[in-house]
């Protein structure tokens, strides 16, 4: 059974008595048009194989962390939950989260997962999650949109990028040439980080904020200019960007490799639409600069003292959704990399030209340093609020950067 829990239903759901299911699995992919059917098949195959019952609890991506904390306070945490890897440090100290080195054999984990992927689930040396799927946050272009605007290749530099945005704006009425994240602080952070790095700055340097450096201010001004030039638009979150992109009303945006699945869904053409996607390197400021991208992945956590054994139903279900049979199918459909060695070696993944192009466009992904802070959620909110203030013309880029600097200094202190 899959339960979809949103908005006004949250309080009622948390007040419900404990489910009779053998395993409760909480996920945002369950709620998404590009993933709900896959997740239901994954759950159903486990139920058919084992005779056990799984209760799939769905929250929207933007709500899942909030509801994890609500469930922790009411002792209604699920057995297994999907978590965005960059948010793991904010959840790692929740009472009831399990150290998976105490559940599974460490040698087995190191043998099972591809090099580097296990680190997605580590916080302060503790294995609080297992990796599920991974990749990077990078830029993707819609070739059909570019063709309509008379663009025959993806832009390599900022100068070329700006010129291409103007062409799309002029060729396609009511389009959003670059579907930049302009609402939802967690989404804004990703675009902001990539542009700050592109302009030679950083958000945290030697443990201290550097968001009002000349490079960071220049990056923020670049984002403001795109809003003023109508190359970007207000009130755009990642789901909005995916819809605009799949409906050929946006030429570029930042996303994970799973952009492929969202484009397939929103285009109405399914997997056949994938040929129109062009994974690309983020445009650089100067020829020879390294294109910027962010490490990205989904991980799986376990909660509850009853699940501390590899023989528990929760552990068995976790290993089921990490099996090649289930994981390769999910990764291939979503256009992402499976976390396991055998999954990455499977033919549908190893021969995927889309994934190869995505990897080529992100040669040196960086870790989201804000998410790794103990109060990363607070700092993300500060950055999102001040970036929005600049984008909406409420503050100049310099004023927003200075306010951001002071607020982050206070938060880190």
N, C-alpha and C positions, 0 to 999 in steps of 0.2 A: 504494500500500500504506500502511496506517495501522498504526503500532506503538503500543501502549499500554504505558507504562513506569511501574511503581510499585514502591514498597517494595523487597523483596528482589531485584527484577529490575534495579534501578539499576546495581549494580556489574557485573553481567553485560552489560548494555546498553552501558556505557561501555567495556567490554573488547572489544566486538565490532569486527571490522575495518571500515574505512570502507565505507559502503553504496555500491552501484553506481548508486543513483538519481542523476538529474541535479540534483535539488533536494531538500534536507532542510528540512522545515518543522516547527518545534516549537511546540506550542500546548496550552493547557489546555482550550479549547473543544472540541477533538477528543475529550476524555474525558467530556464532560458529556452527559447524556441529552437536554438541550434543544438541543444543538449538534452532536453527532457526525455526524448524518446530513447536515446542511447543509454541514459542513466536507468530508465525503467527496464530496459532489456538486461542491463548489468545486474540489477537487483533481482529480476525475475529468474535469470539463469542460476543465481545462487540459491534462490528459494527452491527451484526445481531440483537442483543437485543435492541439496542437504535436507530438504523438508523443513527448514527453519523459516521464520517470518522476519522480514526486514521492513521497518517503518522509515521511509524516506521523507525527511522533513526539509522543505524548501524555503529559503529566504532569498530575497534579492541580494546581489553582491554587495550593494552599498549598506545593507542592513545586517549582514551576518555577524560582524564583529560586535555590534551593539547588542544583538540578541544573544550572543555567546555570553557576554557579561551578565545580562539579565538572567539567563538560565543558570549561570554559576551561583548567583545570589539566591535563587529559588531551588537549588539542588535538582535541577532538571536537565543537566547537561546530557547530550547524546553519548552513545558509546564511541562513535567514530564521526569525525567532522572534516570537511574540506576547509583549507585555510590558504589564503594568498601568502606565499613565502615571505614577502617583504613585511607582512603584518605579524609574523610569528613572534617577534620579540615582545609585542604588546600583549600577547596571550600566554606567554611561556610560564608565567607565575600564577596562573589561575589554579586555585585549589582543585585537585582532582586530575589534572593533566598528568599523563604517565611518561616516565623516562623509558623509551622503547628499547634501550639497551638492557633493561630489566625484564622486558617481555620477550624479546627475540634474541637469538644467539648473534653476537656481534660479527663473528666470522661469516655467518650466513648473510648478514646485511651487506658486508663489504664485498662479498662474492656476487651478490644479486644486482647491486646498483652500479650504474656507470660512474666512472671517476668524477668527482666534483658534485654529483647530484646529492649525495648524502648530506653534504654541507648545507643544502637548502633547509634541512630540518634541524640544524644544530643552533642552539643558543647558549652562550657561555659554556661551551664544551659538553652540553647535555643534549642527547638525541631525543627531542620532544616531538618530532614528526618524522615521517618517511616521505620521500619525494614521490610525486605522482606523475606530473608532466612538466616540461620545462621549455625554455627557449630564451628569448629576449624581448624587450619592448623596443621596437624599431619602427621605421616608417614604411608605409606601403602606399602604392599609387594605383589608381584605377585607369588602366590603359584606354578604355572606351571614353572616359572623360577627357583624357589627354588628347585623344584623336579628334574629338569634337572641337577642341580648342586649337587644333593645328599644331600640337606638340608631338614631336616624333621620338623623343628620348627623355628619360627621367633627369631632373636637374642634379648637378653634382655640387654646385656652390650655392651660397645664400643669394648671390646676385641672380643666378639663373632661376632659383626657386621663386623669388619675388616676381620675376618677369613672367614665369609660367602661371602664377596665381592670378596675375592681372589678365592674362589671356583667357583663363577659365571663367573669371568673373564677367568678362565682356562677352564671351561666347555662349554662356549658359545662364539665362535669367534666373534670379532667386537662388543661385547656387551658393554654397559655402566652400570656396576653393580649397582651403585648408581647415578641416574640421577640428580645430584646436579645442582642447578642453577648457571651457570658460565657466563651468560650475562643477560642484562637488570637489571639495578640497583635496581629496585623495587622488582624483583624476588630474586636477590642475597641477599638482606636484610633479607628476611624471613629465608633462610637456615642459614645465619650467626647468626641471633638472637638466633635461637633455639640451635645452637652448643655452642654459648657463654654461654647461660644459663646452658646448660648441663655440661660444664666444671666449673661451679660455679661462673662465672663472670656476668657482666651486662654492657650494653652500656651507660646508664645514671644512675648515682648514686647521689642522693641529688641535682638534677638539673645540674650536671656537667658530662662531658664525662669521661668514664673509659675504653676506648677501648684499652689502652696499659697496662692494669693490667696484671699480670702474667697469670691469668685464661683466659682472652680474647686472649692473645697472643698464649697460648697453644691451644685454640680452632681454631684460624686461622691456626696455624701450622698443626693441624689435617686435616683441609680442604686442605692445600697445599700437605700434604702427600698423600691424596687420589688421587689428580691429578697426582703426580709423580709416584704413583703405578698403574696408569691406572684403578683405581676404579671409577673415574669420568672423565669427558671429557670437553674440551673447547667448547664454543659457544652453550651451552645448556640453553634454556629459558624454562619456565613452559610448553608452548605448545609442545616443543620438547620432554620434559620429558614425557608428556602424550602419545605422539605418540610412543616413544620407549617402554614405559611400556605396552601399549595395544598391541604392536607387539612382545612382549616377548623378547625384547632386553635390558631390564632394570629390576632389581629385586626390587629396592626400590626407592622411592622419596617422597618428601613432597608435600602435596596438601590439599585442602579442601575436605569434603565428596563427593563433586561433581566429584571426581576422578572416581567414579563408572560409571557415564555417559560417561566420556571421554574414559574409557577403553572399554565400550560397543561399542562405535563408532569406535575406532581405531582397535579393534580386528576383526571387521567385523562380529561379532557374536551376537551383540545386547545385550539385557538384560540377555541372558543366560550366558554371560561371567562373571557376577557379582560373581558367586560362586568361582572364582579364585582369588578374591581380599581378602587380609587379613589386615584389619585395625589393627595397632599395636602401642604399646607405643614406643616413641623414645628411642633408646638404652641409658642407663645411664652409667655414669663413674664408679660408685660403686654400688654394691648391696644395695638396700634400698633407693637410691636417687629417687626423684620425676621425672618421665618422663616429658619432656618439650613440650609444644605446644603453639600455638598463637590463641587468640580469632579471629574469622573470621565471616564476614557477608556481605550481600548486602543490601543496603538501597535504598529508593526512595525519591527523592527531587522534589519540585515543584518550578517553576519560574514564575514571571510575575504578575503585579498588577491585571490583569483581572481574576486571579485565586484565589483571596483571600477569596472566598466564598466556603463553602461546597457544594453549588448548582452548581458550575461551571462544565463544561464538564471535565476539567482536574481532579478535585477532584473526580468526578463520575468514571472516568476511573481508577484512583488510587485505589479506593475502590473495583472496579471490579477485578483487578489483585491481590487484597488482600483477595478476597472472598474464602471460602473453595473450591468451585467448581474449581477455577483456581489455587489456591495456592497449594493445596494438590497434584494435578496432577503434577505440576511443581516440587515440592519438592521430591515426590516419584520417578519421572523419573531421577532427578539429584542426588538423594541420599543425600539430605540435610534436615535440619529441617525447617519447616515453622515457621514463626514468631508469629502466632496467637495461642491463647489457644485452640480454637476449631480445628485448623489445626493440632496441635500436638496430640490432642486426637483422631483424625480420624484414623480408623482402618489401612489404608495402612502405616501410619507412626508409630503408637503405636506398631505394630507387626513386624517392620522391624529389623531383626537380624543384618543387616549390620550397621545401625545407632547405635544400641545398642553396637556393638563391637567398633565402632568409639569412642563413648562417653567413654567407658571403658579404651581406650588407651590414653585418654587425661583428666586425673582426675583434673588437676589444670592449665587450660590455662591462659596465661598471655596476657595482652594488649600490642599491638605494640606501645611502648612508643615513637618511632621515628615519627610515623604517627600523633601522638597527638601534636607534636611541631608545633608552628606557621610557622616555615620554615622547616617542615619535609621533603619536597621534596628535598630541598638543602642538608640536612643532609643525606638522602637516597643516593643521588648522590655521596657524598663524600665517604660514606661507600662502595658503589658498586665499585667505581673507585679504591680505595685502596685494597679492597679484590681481585679484578681482577688483580691488579699489582702483588700481592703476588702469586696468582694462576698461573699466566703466567711466573713466575720466574723473573719478572722485579725488584722486591724488595724482601728482606727476610721478613718473617712474622713480625719480630720485627720492621724493617724499615717501613713497611706498617702500622703497628699499631701506631707507633710514628707519622707518617705523618697524619694519620687519626685523632689522638688525637688533634694535633695542628690545623688542619683544622676545626674540629667540635668546638673546643674552640672558634676559631675566628668567626664561623658562629653563635654560640649561643650568644656570646658577642654582 
